[in-house]
Each structure stands twice: as structure tokens, then as C-alpha cells.
Amino acid sequence: MARRALTEVKGIGPSTAGVLSEHGISSAEALAQATIEAIAAVPGFSQARAASMKKAADALVAGGPQVASSKRSTPAGDTQAAPAKGAEKEKPKKGKKPKKDKKKKEKKKGKKKK
């Protein structure tokens, strides 16, 4: 059986694969066999991230579905679709005041000068 590249594990890109390889974890199989403590000893890996990456590597090596690295999964009975990106409410922009009518400004300036 051929060894799988670390980048095949969900959540691991080329940079992370390079860091793991520098610390002796050079394949998805090696990641799946490593302990969470050993993975967490790699710079940039917390206990939570190490557990998530190990779980994703375990799933890949076992041939099962990939596990999302740090996103909440949807309960099995929940069939409601997530809103589309464009459907989100627009937030007011900070720091920009609405433009005032020029006529109102001119009236105010005229009253002050008299």
C-alpha cells in the first residue's frame, strides 16, 4: 500500500506538511499512528488542533470520510440548508457618516453670519 501525502489530510496544506515532516511525521499514516501529545509538541499545534488532525488522518487512512478539522458538524436530523453568502444581512459601515444635504449646510452658514 502506498503511503499517503500529508496534504491529503483535510486541513493540512504544504506549509503545515513541511513543519510536520521536519518533526518526523512525513505521511498521513505516520500522523495517524502518532500520539496527540507528539503532534502537539510540533510548533503551531495545540492539543485541540493535534486531536483534530489525528482524527482526520485516521479517517483518511481507514478509507472513511474526511473529518472537518475545526468546524461544527451538522446534527444528523438537521436538514436545514445554510444561508447563501449573499443572503447575509449587510452591516453598517463604521466611520462613515451619512452625507448632509448641501442646501441645509448653506442655510446654517447664512444664519450664523447675520
N, CA, C and O of each residue as an XYZ file, in Angstrom:
456
protein
N       0.844     -1.190      0.000
C       0.000      0.000      0.000
C       0.887      1.252      0.000
O       1.832      1.365      0.781
N       0.564      2.158     -0.873
C       1.356      3.389     -0.993
C       1.067      4.320      0.182
O      -0.050      4.372      0.699
N       2.086      5.040      0.581
C       1.911      5.999      1.680
C       1.221      7.232      1.138
O       1.505      7.674      0.025
N       0.323      7.780      1.919
C      -0.419      8.976      1.511
C       0.320     10.223      1.976
O       0.914     10.249      3.054
N       0.272     11.256      1.140
C       0.912     12.528      1.473
C       0.142     13.214      2.601
O      -1.072     13.053      2.727
N       0.853     13.969      3.405
C       0.208     14.708      4.496
C      -0.834     15.695      3.964
O      -1.838     15.965      4.623
N      -0.585     16.227      2.771
C      -1.514     17.221      2.217
C      -2.862     16.603      1.823
O      -3.805     17.335      1.520
N      -2.966     15.282      1.824
C      -4.252     14.630      1.567
C      -5.153     14.678      2.801
O      -6.361     14.463      2.698
N      -4.571     14.956      3.957
C      -5.345     15.054      5.202
C      -6.047     16.405      5.207
O      -5.422     17.439      4.970
N      -7.348     16.392      5.477
C      -8.138     17.623      5.497
C      -7.562     18.583      6.535
O      -7.377     18.224      7.698
N      -7.282     19.813      6.092
C      -6.766     20.833      6.991
C      -5.249     20.983      6.966
O      -4.701     21.853      7.642
N      -4.567     20.137      6.188
C      -3.107     20.230      6.114
C      -2.707     20.666      4.711
O      -2.996     19.993      3.723
N      -2.038     21.807      4.653
C      -1.526     22.327      3.394
C      -0.029     22.105      3.312
O       0.552     21.454      4.181
N       0.598     22.637      2.281
C       2.042     22.430      2.093
C       2.905     22.939      3.251
O       3.880     22.286      3.624
N       2.561     24.086      3.817
C       3.374     24.637      4.921
C       3.309     23.755      6.152
O       4.333     23.443      6.760
N       2.094     23.353      6.519
C       1.915     22.506      7.701
C       2.574     21.154      7.476
O       3.188     20.601      8.388
N       2.447     20.616      6.258
C       3.087     19.336      5.941
C       4.602     19.443      6.102
O       5.247     18.513      6.586
N       5.161     20.574      5.697
C       6.598     20.776      5.840
C       7.038     20.799      7.299
O       8.057     20.208      7.657
N       6.267     21.481      8.133
C       6.597     21.558      9.564
C       6.498     20.171     10.198
O       7.371     19.776     10.971
N       5.438     19.437      9.871
C       5.284     18.083     10.423
C       6.431     17.178      9.969
O       6.959     16.393     10.756
N       6.811     17.294      8.696
C       7.911     16.466      8.169
C       9.223     16.764      8.886
O      10.010     15.855      9.151
N       9.456     18.032      9.198
C      10.668     18.416      9.928
C      10.711     17.780     11.312
O      11.780     17.640     11.905
N       9.540     17.397     11.826
C       9.466     16.798     13.157
C       9.174     15.301     13.101
O       8.685     14.723     14.071
N       9.479     14.668     11.952
C       9.410     13.214     11.852
C       8.068     12.634     11.454
O       7.910     11.413     11.439
N       7.100     13.471     11.133
C       5.787     12.969     10.704
C       5.664     13.315      9.226
O       5.326     14.444      8.870
N       5.944     12.324      8.357
C       6.054     12.627      6.933
C       4.969     12.019      6.058
O       5.032     12.144      4.835
N       3.979     11.368      6.647
C       2.898     10.802      5.856
C       1.609     10.809      6.670
O       1.632     11.000      7.886
N       0.492     10.600      5.990
C      -0.796     10.530      6.683
C      -0.808      9.342      7.644
O      -1.378      9.422      8.732
N      -0.180      8.252      7.238
C      -0.117      7.069      8.105
C       0.685      7.362      9.382
O       0.297      6.951     10.475
N       1.798      8.074      9.228
C       2.613      8.434     10.397
C       1.830      9.360     11.329
O       1.934      9.248     12.550
N       1.053     10.270     10.754
C       0.235     11.170     11.558
C      -0.835     10.396     12.307
O      -1.097     10.670     13.478
N      -1.450      9.435     11.642
C      -2.486      8.624     12.281
C      -1.919      7.782     13.425
O      -2.606      7.542     14.418
N      -0.666      7.332     13.288
C      -0.040      6.498     14.316
C       0.551      7.314     15.466
O       0.772      6.776     16.551
N       0.807      8.592     15.245
C       1.417      9.440     16.278
C       0.415      9.713     17.398
O      -0.797      9.697     17.186
N       0.943      9.962     18.583
C       0.073     10.331     19.704
C      -0.276     11.814     19.602
O       0.435     12.589     18.963
N      -1.368     12.189     20.235
C      -1.777     13.596     20.245
C      -0.691     14.446     20.901
O      -0.433     15.568     20.468
N      -0.058     13.917     21.938
C       0.997     14.647     22.631
C       2.192     14.898     21.711
O       2.793     15.972     21.745
N       2.536     13.898     20.886
C       3.662     14.052     19.967
C       3.342     15.090     18.893
O       4.206     15.876     18.503
N       2.109     15.089     18.422
C       1.706     16.066     17.403
C       1.668     17.465     18.017
O       2.093     18.435     17.389
N       1.158     17.565     19.241
C       1.052     18.866     19.913
C       2.429     19.446     20.238
O       2.547     20.649     20.470
N       3.462     18.617     20.258
C       4.822     19.094     20.515
C       5.397     19.827     19.298
O       6.406     20.523     19.413
N       4.762     19.673     18.142
C       5.202     20.354     16.925
C       4.776     21.818     17.020
O       3.626     22.092     17.363
N       5.671     22.769     16.727
C       5.309     24.184     16.794
C       4.081     24.490     15.927
O       3.998     24.071     14.773
N       3.142     25.224     16.505
C       1.933     25.604     15.779
C       0.763     24.662     16.010
O      -0.323     24.886     15.476
N       0.966     23.608     16.802
C      -0.097     22.645     17.074
C      -0.489     22.679     18.544
O       0.327     22.403     19.423
N      -1.741     23.019     18.797
C      -2.287     22.945     20.149
C      -2.797     21.521     20.348
O      -2.801     20.728     19.406
N      -3.218     21.197     21.542
C      -3.814     19.875     21.808
C      -5.047     19.669     20.931
O      -5.247     18.594     20.365
N      -5.872     20.715     20.826
C      -7.105     20.608     20.040
C      -6.802     20.397     18.558
O      -7.418     19.549     17.912
N      -5.858     21.165     18.020
C      -5.508     21.024     16.604
C      -4.875     19.661     16.353
O      -5.147     19.028     15.332
N      -4.037     19.210     17.273
C      -3.403     17.899     17.133
C      -4.462     16.800     17.100
O      -4.383     15.886     16.279
N      -5.444     16.886     17.982
C      -6.510     15.878     18.021
C      -7.323     15.896     16.734
O      -7.681     14.845     16.204
N      -7.610     17.082     16.239
C      -8.377     17.224     15.014
C      -7.616     16.647     13.807
O      -8.194     15.929     12.992
N      -6.328     16.963     13.702
C      -5.524     16.462     12.591
C      -5.364     14.942     12.667
O      -5.398     14.256     11.645
N      -5.192     14.425     13.877
C      -5.066     12.973     14.042
C      -6.353     12.287     13.628
O      -6.319     11.250     12.965
N      -7.483     12.852     14.012
C      -8.779     12.278     13.664
C      -8.980     12.271     12.146
O      -9.474     11.293     11.584
N      -8.594     13.368     11.487
C      -8.710     13.453     10.031
C      -7.775     12.451      9.353
O      -8.147     11.842      8.350
N      -6.567     12.274      9.891
C      -5.614     11.303      9.332
C      -6.127      9.882      9.531
O      -6.021      9.050      8.630
N      -6.681      9.600     10.708
C      -7.261      8.279     10.978
C      -8.346      7.953      9.959
O      -8.389      6.843      9.428
N      -9.220      8.916      9.685
C     -10.318      8.710      8.738
C      -9.781      8.476      7.326
O     -10.285      7.615      6.606
N      -8.771      9.231      6.932
C      -8.190      9.082      5.597
C      -7.545      7.714      5.439
O      -7.762      7.028      4.440
N      -6.758      7.324      6.420
C      -6.045      6.044      6.356
C      -7.042      4.879      6.372
O      -6.835      3.875      5.689
N      -8.114      5.013      7.146
C      -9.125      3.955      7.236
C      -9.999      3.901      5.981
O     -10.745      2.944      5.773
N      -9.895      4.947      5.146
C     -10.685      4.983      3.930
C     -12.063      5.573      4.118
O     -12.892      5.533      3.209
N     -12.309      6.117      5.285
C     -13.605      6.719      5.573
C     -13.666      8.154      5.104
O     -12.733      8.651      4.472
N     -14.766      8.822      5.414
C     -14.906     10.222      5.011
C     -13.953     11.110      5.795
O     -13.600     10.810      6.936
N     -13.543     12.203      5.170
C     -12.675     13.162      5.842
C     -13.442     13.846      6.959
O     -14.647     14.071      6.843
N     -12.760     14.172      8.024
C     -13.360     14.850      9.164
C     -13.008     16.322      9.089
O     -11.844     16.674      8.897
N     -14.002     17.186      9.237
C     -13.729     18.633      9.225
C     -12.827     18.956     10.393
O     -13.052     18.480     11.506
N     -11.800     19.768     10.148
C     -10.778     19.984     11.153
C     -11.240     20.748     12.379
O     -10.927     20.327     13.493
N     -11.966     21.844     12.237
C     -12.364     22.561     13.440
C     -13.743     23.187     13.296
O     -14.076     24.129     14.015
N     -14.536     22.679     12.383
C     -15.862     23.238     12.182
C     -16.893     22.333     12.817
O     -16.741     21.112     12.843
N     -17.942     22.945     13.327
C     -19.017     22.207     13.965
C     -19.757     21.392     12.915
O     -20.096     21.917     11.854
N     -20.012     20.126     13.193
C     -20.758     19.315     12.251
C     -22.249     19.503     12.471
O     -22.682     19.870     13.564
N     -23.032     19.250     11.430
C     -24.477     19.400     11.491
C     -25.075     18.130     12.059
O     -24.692     17.041     11.630
N     -26.000     18.218     13.009
C     -26.647     17.020     13.541
C     -27.326     16.239     12.411
O     -27.765     16.827     11.422
N     -27.410     14.921     12.560
C     -27.938     14.065     11.506
C     -29.368     14.427     11.106
O     -29.709     14.317      9.929
N     -30.203     14.849     12.031
C     -31.591     15.155     11.725
C     -31.808     16.543     11.169
O     -32.910     16.848     10.712
N     -30.814     17.384     11.189
C     -30.955     18.759     10.740
C     -30.773     18.826      9.231
O     -29.678     18.583      8.724
N     -31.851     19.158      8.507
C     -31.778     19.215      7.053
C     -31.848     20.641      6.534
O     -31.882     20.853      5.322
N     -31.868     21.609      7.414
C     -31.961     23.000      7.001
C     -30.652     23.433      6.355
O     -29.576     23.250      6.922
N     -30.757     24.008      5.164
C     -29.567     24.454      4.446
C     -29.048     25.756      5.045
O     -29.814     26.560      5.576
N     -27.757     25.948      4.954
C     -27.139     27.188      5.433
C     -27.498     28.313      4.468
O     -27.662     28.062      3.274
N     -27.625     29.542      4.953
C     -27.950     30.654      4.051
C     -26.809     30.909      3.067
O     -25.638     30.699      3.386
N     -27.162     31.355      1.894
C     -26.161     31.670      0.880
C     -25.318     32.844      1.353
O     -25.774     33.645      2.170
N     -24.099     32.954      0.850
C     -23.204     34.024      1.279
C     -23.815     35.402      1.050
O     -23.712     36.269      1.918
N     -24.432     35.612     -0.071
C     -25.008     36.914     -0.396
C     -26.259     37.229      0.400
O     -26.712     38.373      0.409
N     -26.831     36.225      1.076
C     -28.077     36.416      1.801
C     -27.865     37.000      3.204
O     -28.835     37.281      3.908
N     -26.634     37.179      3.601
C     -26.365     37.721      4.931
C     -26.795     39.180      5.011
O     -26.778     39.901      4.013
N     -27.181     39.603      6.208
C     -27.573     40.994      6.396
C     -26.356     41.892      6.241
O     -25.255     41.559      6.679
N     -26.576     43.027      5.613
C     -25.468     43.965      5.467
C     -25.254     44.698      6.778
O     -26.209     45.141      7.416
N     -24.022     44.821      7.166
C     -23.682     45.542      8.383
C     -23.387     46.985      8.011
O     -22.807     47.248      6.957
N     -23.775     47.909      8.855
C     -23.456     49.311      8.544
C     -21.948     49.522      8.607
O     -21.262     48.956      9.458
N     -21.455     50.332      7.707
C     -20.017     50.599      7.678
C     -19.667     51.574      8.790
O     -20.345     52.581      8.994
N     -18.607     51.258      9.495
C     -18.177     52.109     10.594
C     -17.348     53.263     10.071
O     -16.616     53.127      9.091
N     -17.470     54.394     10.733
C     -16.623     55.532     10.420
C     -17.163     56.426      9.315
O     -16.613     57.503      9.084
N     -18.204     56.022      8.635
C     -18.746     56.856      7.571
C     -20.075     57.433      8.026
O     -20.995     56.702      8.393
N     -20.158     58.747      7.996
C     -21.395     59.424      8.364
C     -22.194     59.675      7.098
O     -21.615     59.855      6.027
N     -23.509     59.690      7.206
C     -24.305     59.984      6.013
C     -24.044     61.411      5.545
O     -23.843     62.315      6.356
N     -24.051     61.600      4.240
C     -23.798     62.928      3.676
C     -25.002     63.824      3.940
O     -26.151     63.417      3.762
N     -24.717     65.048      4.367
C     -25.784     66.012      4.622
C     -26.078     66.775      3.344
O     -25.217     66.942      2.479
N     -27.274     67.217      3.253
C     -27.700     67.985      2.087
C     -26.946     69.319      2.067
O     -26.879     70.002      3.089
N     -26.388     69.689      0.938
C     -25.606     70.924      0.817
C     -26.459     72.152      1.099
O     -25.968     73.132      1.658
N     -27.721     72.109      0.720
C     -28.603     73.259      0.938
C     -28.768     73.537      2.422
O     -28.811     74.692      2.845
N     -28.861     72.471      3.213
C     -29.002     72.643      4.653
C     -27.749     73.295      5.236
O     -27.841     74.145      6.121
N     -26.579     72.894      4.736
C     -25.334     73.480      5.217
C     -25.273     74.966      4.885
O     -24.863     75.777      5.715
N     -25.684     75.321      3.663
C     -25.653     76.718      3.248
C     -26.602     77.566      4.090
O     -26.281     78.705      4.428
N     -27.755     77.021      4.425
C     -28.724     77.749      5.252
C     -28.138     77.995      6.638
O     -28.279     79.084      7.195
N     -27.480     76.977      7.194
C     -26.896     77.122      8.525
C     -25.785     78.152      8.519
O     -25.671     78.948      9.452
N     -24.959     78.148      7.473
C     -23.863     79.115      7.381
C     -24.420     80.522      7.237
O     -23.884     81.460      7.826
N     -25.474     80.681      6.472
C     -26.087     82.004      6.265
C     -26.666     82.553      7.550
O     -26.577     83.757      7.790
N     -27.254     81.715      8.382
C     -27.859     82.166      9.644
C     -26.774     82.607     10.628
O     -26.978     83.556     11.386
N     -25.649     81.942     10.624
C     -24.580     82.264     11.563
C     -23.933     83.609     11.229
O     -23.511     84.328     12.136
N     -23.848     83.958      9.953
C     -23.173     85.169      9.537
C     -23.997     86.420      9.839
O     -23.412     87.493      9.992
N     -25.298     86.335      9.929
C     -26.161     87.512     10.129
C     -26.110     88.043     11.497
O     -26.783     89.027     11.803
